[in-house]
Amino acid sequence: MDMARQWEETFDADEHWTDDVMTDALEHPAEWALRVDRLPHIWCPGCGIGIGLGCFIQALKEADIGLKQLSLVSGIGCTGRVAGYVKCDSFHTTHGRAIPFAVGLHVGNPALKVVVFSGDGDLSAIGGNHLIHAARRNVDLTVICINNFNYGMTGGQCGPTSQAGARTSTTPDGNVEYPFNLPYLLAAAGATYVARWTVLDLGRLRRSMVEALGHKGFSFVEVISPCPIYYGRFNRLGDALGELRYYKDNTVVKNFASPEECDLATLGGKIVVGKFVEAKRPTFVDRLTGPAER
């Protein structure tokens, strides 16, 4: 009888779905956190940034972080547009300056959960000095870096993570520079949580984001993402599905890998992913508000 009554209440007199049922059926799982009036987004077909954002929104829910507790900060670039799509207090800052904005927010209100969500060029090139010093100070920030190995928004130019030998719009004969190994860089600078995953491995990426959000101290999650329009096409990696198949065939999970093992300098080589650093030490605010050390 209970099931029959529930079934009757699901329909109105004309045997149409009620408004509540239709709303539940049509609402996207990420819609609660998105500014839907700004959709559709600007990202290219096959780009992995939207996947990373969707995973982040799931992680927020799992970590029980409400939108009123959250401030999202980004810089300039394709990934920098994330801040404009999430329904919270957010800052789309000047190029490379996401972290100093975020540090100011955190120090001004330590109870706020401050997340920096930006790209490899914005964070590790023009913003590189801010990145390493925030890690050195162990500022209680969560930094999510979408790494697609190039400057996607401005034409696919070579960046600090572009792999050796990679063709980009500014290195048509191949990149002669050695790229940053971001997990190694952040670990050496003093970050107390460092991880890397690809956009294909959503379960582990989501769990890592949950851990990073709950970690006290500077946490850094690198997200390897396809850029099929530029990096993938210039380097004959195939379309977006082709890049994801490459991730599937070449990803190796190795938690707490050595710096040499997690290097991504070789185009077409293995991608070592995992949680590389998890440690505890006083945060920047702890040291600001605690007794002076002598």
N, C-alpha and C positions, 0 to 999 in steps of 0.2 A: 504494500500500500504506500509506503514511504517513497519508493521509486516511482510509482505511478503519479503520486501527488507532485513530486519534483518535475516529472516530465510535463505535467499539465501546466505547472507554473513557468516552465521554460517558454511556452508558446502563449501568445495572446489569443483572443477570441477568433481572429482571422487566420490562425495557424501561421503567423509570422514570428520570427525571432524577436524577442524583446530587445529594447535598446541596450540594457546592461549586458546581455549575452553577446550582442553584435559588437559592442565596444571591446569586450574581452577578447573576442575572436580576431578583431582587426588590429589591435594594438601590438606593435612590434616589441619584443622583449627589451630593447634598448631605449624605447621611446620615452620612458619616464625621466631619462637623464639628458635628452637631446632637445635642442632648439629646432623643432620640426619646421618652423616657419622659414628657416635658412636652408632647408633641403630642397632640391638635391645638392650634394656637395660638389666641390670643384675637382676632385681627384680623378685621374685618368682611369679608364677601364683596365683592370688587372693590377692596379696599385694596391699595395698591402697596408697602407696607412689606415684605411677604414676597418680592416680586420683587427689591427692593433687597437684602434679606438673601441670597437665592439668588445674586445677582450677586456679592456680596461674598465668599461662600464660594468661588465659582469663581476670583475674583481671588486669594484666599489660596493656592489650589492653584497658579495660574499664577506667582505671585510666590515660590513655594516657601517659604511661611511656615508652619511647623508649629504645632500648637495649643499645644505646650509653650513656644514662643517668644512667644506672643501673650497679651496681656491686653486684654479688651474692657470698656469703661466706658460706662455710659449713665445718663441721669437719669430723670425721671418723664414719663410720657405714653405714647401708643401705641407710638412708636418705642423708647422706653426699655425695652420688654420684650425687645428683641433680645438684650441681655446674658444673659438667663436661658435662651435657647434654644441658645446656642453652647457647645460642649463644651470650654471653656478656662477659665482663671482669669478670672473676670469680676466686675464690681462694678455693682450696680444702686443708684445713689447717690440722695441727696436731690435735690429739685427744683432744677435749674439749677446743680448743683455737680459735674457730671461732669468738667469740665475741671480744676479744682483737684485732684481725686482723681487724675486721669490725670497731671498734672504731677508730683505726688509720687511716683507709681509710676516715671515715667521718670527723674527725678533720682536716685531711690534705686537704680535698676537700668537704666542707659542701654542695656544690651544687649537689653532687653526691647522687643518691638514693641508699643507702646501705641496702641490705636485707640479713639476716642470715636465712638459710633454713637447719635445721638439726633435729636430732632425740632426743628422751627423754633421752637416756643414755648419749649421747655426751653433751647435753646442761645442764642437771640437775644433772649429777653425777660428772665426772671429770671436766666438765665445769660449775658446779653449782655456784661457787664463782664468776666467771666472769658474770654469768647471773644476780645474785641479785645485784651486784654492778653497772652494766650498767643500771638496772632499777632504782636503788637508785639515780644515777646521772641524770636520765632522758635523756640519750643519744638518739639522733634522729635516731633510728634504727627500722626497722621492723623485728621481729623475728617470724618465722613460725616453730613450733615444731610439727613434726609428732610423736604422742605417740601411740606406739603399745605394750607398757607395758613390753618390754623385749629387750635384746640385740640380735636382729635378725641375724646380719651378722656373729656373732661368735659362734652361736649354741643355742640361746634361753636362755641365762642365766638370772637370776633374776636381776632386775635393780631398780632404785629409785622410779619408778612408778608402779612396779609390785604389783598387788592387794593382800591384806591380804588373805592368804590361797591358793594363786595361785600356781600351779605346774609349775616349770620351770626346765631346765636341771641342775640347781644347787640347787633347792629346790624341790626334787621329792616328798617329803611328805607335801608340802605346805609352802608358804612363811610366816614366823613368824613376819616379820617386817611390820611396818605401812608405807604406801607409801606417797610420796609427793602429796599434792593437788596443782597442778601447778598454777591455776588461783589465789588461795588464797596466795600462796608464792609470786607471782609476784606483786599482789596488795599490799601486806604488805611491799614489798621491795620498792615500789614507782612507778611502771609502770603506765603510764597515759592512756593506752588503753589495755584492756585484754578481750579476747573472747575465746570461745571454740565451735567447731562444729565437726560433724562426716563427714567422706568422703561420706556418703550417702546423706547428705543435701547440694548438690552442690550449689544451688541458694543462700542460706544464707551464706555458706562458701565463695563463690565468693564475695558477697557484703561486708562481713566482711574483707576480704583481701583488697578490694578496700578502705574501710575506714581506715584500718591500714596503707596502703601505703600513704594515704593522711594526716594521723595524724602527727602533729608536737610533737615529743617526743617519748618516748620508747613505742612501741606497740608490743604486744605479742598475737599470735593466736595459740591456741592448736588445733591440728587436730587429732581426735580419729580415728585410722586406724587398720584394721585387719592384723594380722600376722598368717595366717592359718597354715603355715608349722610348726611353733613352738608353739606360745602362744595358738592359737585356738585348735590345736591338743592335746597339753598337758592337756588342761583344758576342753576338750570335748565340745567345743563351736560349733562344726560342721565345714564345709568347709567355704570358703569365703562368699558364698551366705548365709550360715547359720548365720554367724556373722553379715552380713548386715541386715538380717531379725530381728536379735536381736536388732540392732540399731533402726530399724523401730518400733518395738514393745515397746521399753523401753526408747526412747529419749523423754525428756521433755524440752520444750523451756521455760526458765525463765530468762529474762533479769534482770541484776542487782541483781541476787540471792545472798543470804548470803553465807559466806564461808562454813558453814556446809551443805548448800543445794547443793553446786557444788562439794562435795567430791565424789571421785570415788574409795574409799578404798574397797568397797564390790564387790567381783567377782560375776557377774551376776545380779547386782542391776541396778537401774535406772541411766541413763546418763543425767544429767542436762546440757544443752547447752544454749548459749546465749552470749550477750555482757554484761560483768560483771563490767567493769570499763571504763569510758570515762571522762577524766578530762584535765584541762589545767594548766600548770605551766612552768616556764622557763626551757629551755633545757640546757644541758651541755655546748654547744657552746654559748648560750645566756649568761650564767654566766661567761664563759671564756672571752668573748669579751665586756661585759657590764661593767658598773661602779662597783667598788668593794663595797660589802655590809659591813656595820660596825655594 
